Amino acid sequence: MPTKILMPALSPTMTEGNLVSWLKKEGDTVESGDIIAEIETDKATMEVEAVDEGILAKILVPEGTEEVKVNTLIAVLLEDGEDQSALDGFEDTPSTTKSSSDSGTSQLPDAREIEASSSSPSNGHDTSDEASSKERLFASPLARRIASQESLDLSGVEGTGPRGRIIKSDVEAALSKGHAVEKKSATQAVSSLPSRTGDGLFPAYTDHKLSNMRKVIAKRLTEAKQDVPHFYLSVDCELDTLLTARKQLNETLSDDQRLSVNDFVIKAVAQALKSVPAANASYIDGVMRQYESADVAVAVAVEGGLVTPIIRDADHKSLGAISSEIKSLIKKARDGKLRPEEFQGGTFSISNLGMFGIKNFSAVINPPQGCILAVGAGEKRPVVRGDSLEIATVMTCTLSVDHRVVDGAVGADFLKHFKQNIENPVLMVL
């Protein structure tokens, strides 16, 4: 009996995804564990492994198709001994998806959709390797992302990966050659976008198609502001003692082990959550869920949006362990290699814009979490000590709170403990 391949749910929030590319073609033998396709979710472009083996007899959803609903039938495998007659009933399976070629709107060419001229499925009349290689390029998600960022045309890059697949090192080698590889011009990159030249009332503009990630960000944060009763609490923390301790510690560490202020912030938040467990809570389905572990999510800017990798049990980890782990997670996030368990969940979030010089801001809560801490830049400010005016390095932090689960007194108590940890960093190394 033919084996159905369905559109997988690669994250709890995923209801649909874009089928970026097929890495197997009709007629190919598929073994369990083989990478068969690349799918763009609301978080990243991920590789999909086959869980069964057989012959890829029919691709029902072509690569380049957008908004494919989870559990939609996308392909069919035949077992050994089965012939094409077993596909009866699958040939004309109705599609509930929307192809980019049929959507009626232009879009920015994506480096993950580099095809010679068409994204239509094979019609069964030309299945030769030569014809297939002319129609599409095989490249890893990371290679495509780097090429897109560098405006590099992958058609001129030779792949050294399995089956000639283009991998990261191939793209880096091509970029290092410079003149040897033709790059897309800015004009080519936006040629298919709907542009307007202005009509006297409005300036010229260009419409950019939203990625899955940006769509989900827009949807979830709109719901958060509409449905979650936010209130805000701010506190000023003096950083001079922390900065001195950080400098002393970093003098004993190698460059790749050096601690950042953000490492201290993560640790300070985690310890404050253990001191004030009532702040470590969510409103879920009419109940208040209080968490026993401090799993701190950290907002990381990536191409097209942001993700929140998580330091789990952060209160039980040393500053050095937190620093090493968050460095690794940030690199994975920007390379599009985060595993679902590395960004799903979390009990509390941190958004730090201090490195951009932002003094003070209020962040939007990431449901179902009950709180998010917005961290501003440390800067020299006048402070009053007794009857004297002195200069200190001060950082403003603003806590956004879901009033359904965390009251003002609880939020204030959390910030009191957070401030104590930041201003007395020895409490974080005991």
N, C-alpha and C positions, 0 to 999 in steps of 0.2 A: 504494500500500500504506500502511495507517495507520502513523503514527509513534508509537512507544511513548515515554511520559515516565516515567522511573524515579526512585525516591527516590535523590537523589545523596548521595555520601559527601563531606561538606564539610570533613572533617578526618581525619587518619590514624587517630585513635582512635574515630571515629564508626562504630558498627555499626547504630544506629537513631536516629530522631529524631521529634519531634512536628510534625505538619503543622498549623501555627498557622492559616493562612488561605490561601484562593485569591484572587488579585487579578484573575483572569479567570474568567468564568463560561462554562458550556456555550453554544456558539454564537458565542462571541467569536472574532474574527480575531486570530491571534498572529503577530507578526513576530519574527525572530531578534533577540535582545537585549532583548525585552520582559520586564519583571518579572512573573512569573506566580504566584508563591507565596512565602510566608514559612515558613521551617522553623527550629524550635528545635533546636540541636545541643547537645553537651555543653559548649560554650563560650559561645554567644551565639545570638540570633535573627538569621537571615541571609536575605537576599532571593535568590531563585533566578531566573536568567535563562533564557529559552527559547533553545535552540541551533538549533531548526528553525522553520519557519513553516507555517501552515496554519490550520484551524478547530479550536478546542477542542471536540471532538465528545462526549467522555465523560470525566467525572471519576469515577474508581473508588474513590478514598480521600477521604472528606469532610474538610473543615477541622475542626480540633478533635480529630482522631484522634491518639492517642499511640502511641509505640513502633512506628513504621513501620520495618521492616527496610530497610537499604540495598539498592538494586536491586529493591525491590518496585514493580510496575507501579501507578502512581498516576493516570495519565490517558492519553488517546489523542488524537492530532491526525489530522485528515483533510487530505489534499492537495487542491488545486483539482481539481474534476471528480469526486471520490469522493463517494458518497452513504452513507447510513446502513447500507446492506447490507454495507459493508466492515467494520462493527463486529461482525459475527457472530464469536463466539468470545471477544469482549471483554466482552460484557454481563454474563456471570455469572462473571467472573474471581474465584476465591476470594481473600479477604483474609487475610493473615497478620499483620494488625495488631490492636491492641486499642484500641477507641474509649473515650474517657472516659465516654461515656454508657452503655457496656456493661460497664464494669469492675467494677461492683458496689460500688465504694467512693466515698464523697463526696470532694470536693476543694475547695480554695480557689479561688473564682472568679478567673480571670486576666484582666488588662486586655487581653490579646491575644485573648481569646475572648469578645468582647462581642457576643452575638447575642440577638435578641429572645426566642426561645423554644426553638429547636431547632438542633442541629448536624448533622442528617441531610442526605444529599445530595439534590440536585434530582431529582424523580421524572419530570421531562420534561413535566409538565402545566402548569407555570407558570414561564416563562422571561422574563417581562417585566422591564424595568428597575425598575419600581415595586415588584414583588414582591421582587426581589433586594435593593433598598435597604432594604426593611423587615426582611429576614432578617439582614443583617450590616452591619457598619461597616468601612470601609476606612481604615486608619491605618498609618503607618510604624512599624517596630519601636521607634524612639526615642520617637515620640509615645506609643505604648502604654506604654513603660516609665515615662516621666515621669508619665503619667496614673495608672499603678498606684501609683507612689511617693506621689503627692499625693491618692490616693483620689478621683480625678476621674472622673465618669461621662461617657464620650465620646459618649453618645447626644445630649447637649446641645451638642456642639461642631460648628461648621460647618467643613468642610474646604475649603482653598483650593488643595490640590495637584491633580495630574492626576486627572481623573475624580472630582473632589470628595474626594480622599483627604485625610485629616487628617494634617498634618505638625507638626513641633516648634513652629513659630511659632504655629500655631492653638491648641495646648495652652497655650503660654505666654500668649497673648492671653486665653484663657478664664480662666486662673488669675489674671491681673491684674485681671479684672473682679470676682473674688471672689463676691459674692452673686448674680451673674447666672447662675452655673452651679451646679447641684445636685451636691453631693459625696455619695459613698456613706458611710454611717455605719459605724463600726467593727462594729456589730452585723450590718449587711448584708454586710460584707466576709468574715465568718467564718460566716455562717449555714448554709452547707452542709457545714461541717466536723463530723466526729463528735466530740462533746464528752461528757464524763462529769462528774458532780457530786461524785464521791467516795463511797466506801462505808465509811469508817471506817478502812480500812487505807491507802488512797492518797488524795492530794489530787485536786481536780478537774483535768482535763487536756484538751487539744485536740490532735488529730493533724493534722499538716501534711503534705501530699503533697510528696514530694521532686521537685525539678526535675531535668532531665537533667544539669545541671552538678553538682548535689549528689550524684547517683547515681554519676557518674564519679569525683568526688573520693573518695567513700567506697570505691569499688571499687579505684582505683589506689593509694590510700594504705594500705589494708588489705593489698594485695598487697606493697607496698613494705616494710611492717614485718614481714610474714611471710617474705618471700623475700630481702630484702636484709640482709646482716649489717652493721648499723650499729655504728660506734663514734664517740666524741665527743672533741673536743679544744677547749679554751677558752684564750683569750688576752685580757689586759687591755691596751687601747691608750689612751695619753694623748692628749687632743684639743686641749689649749690652743693649741699652735702652729697646728694646722689651723683652729681657730676664729678665731684672729687673722688668718690668711691669707684665710680666707673673708670676714671682715668687710671687710678692705681691698679685696678684689676686688669685693665687692658694692657698695661705695661708688662704684665707677666704672661700674656697670652699671644699666640700667633695671630697673624692677620685674619685668618679664616675663623678664628674663635672669638674675635672681639665682640664685646657686648654693645648693644644700642640702648638708647633711652626706652625704646619701645619694648625691649625685653623686660626691663624693670616694670614698665606699665602692665604688661601681661601678668607678671608675677604678683604685683600689687593688687590687681583686680581679683586674681584667683584666691589670694589669702583673705581679701575682704569678703568674698563670697562665702568662705568657710566661717568667717567670724559672724557674718550676717546672712545665714542661710535663707531667710525669708525673701531676700533679694534675688535668690537663684531659683526663679519660678516662672511658669508660663500659664496662660489662660487657654485651656484646650477643652472644647466641647462642654462648656459649662462647668468645668471643675478647675481648681487651682492645682497644678502639678509642681511639686517642689523637688528639685534635683539633689542627689546626694554627691555628685561629682561636679567639679568646676571645669567644664569643657568650654574653653574660651575661643571664640571665633574671631578672626582678625580680617578686616576688609582689605583686599588686595586689588589694585587697579590692574586690569588686563585689557588687551585689545578688544574694544567693543563693549566694555562694561566692567564688572567687578565680580570676584568670587570671595568666599569667606572660609579659607582653610582653618582647621580647628586644632588647637593644642588641648588634647584630652588629659584630664586629671592634672591640670597645670599647677594646682596647689601642692602636689606631691613631687614636682620636678624642680631641679635646681635651675638657677639662672643660666648656667652653661648649657644644660639640656634643652631648656626653652629656646635659647638663642640658636642652637644647632638645628633644632626641629623646625623653627619658623623660617630659617634661611632655606632649608630644603623644600618646605611647602610653598614658599613664595616662588622659588625657581620652577617647581612643578606647575604651579598655577599659570605662570607666564609662558611656559612651554606647552600648556594644554595637556599636561600629563597627570593631573590629579585623579586619583581613584575616587569613586563615589563616597566611600567611607571617610575620606579625608576632608570632605567639605559638607557633608550632610549631617545635620544635627547641630550640636552646640547649644549651650544653655545661656550664653551671654556674649555680646559682641563688642568689639572695639573698632572705632574708625579714627585713625590718626592722620590728620592733615598738617601736623606741625612742621613736617619737612618741607611743605610748600609755603611756609610763612603765614599760615592762617592762624590768627590769634584766638578766635572763638567762633564756634558754630554749634548747631543742634542737629543731630543725626536722626534719621527715621528708623524706628524700631523694625527689626527683621522678624516678623511673626514665625513661629509662635513664641519666640523669646519675649521676656518681659522687660528687658532693659538693653540699652546700648550706650556706651560711653564715647563721647566725642572729645578727642584730645587735640589741643591747640599747641602752638609753638612756645617754647621757652624763650623768654626775652627779659632783658634788664628792665626792672621797674622800681620805682620808689616804694619802700615799705616802712611802716611805722613800728619801731620796737621801743616800748616804753614811751619816753618822751623824745626819742631821737628818730630822725629820718635817715634811712639807710638805703643802699641799692642792693637788690637781690635778683636772681634769675627766677622768674615766676612763670608757671604754666597753668592756663585755665582749662579745666575739664568740665564738660556739661553732660549730665546723665539724663537721657530720655527714658521715661518710665511709663509702663502700661498701668494705668490707675486701677484696672480691674483686679490686679494681683499684688501690686506693690503700692503701699500708701506713702505719703510724704515723709512720715517719720522713719519708715524703713529705708527709703531712698537716702535720707539725710544721714542715717546711721552708717549705711554702706559707704557714702562719700567720706565720712569722718575716718573710718578705718582705712580707706584707700589713701587719704591724705597722710595719715600717720605712717603708712608703709612707704610712700614716696619720700617723705621728709626724713625718715629714719631707715635708710636702706639696710642697716645692719639687721633689721627685723626680717629681711628677705633672704639672708644668707645663713641664718641660724639653722 
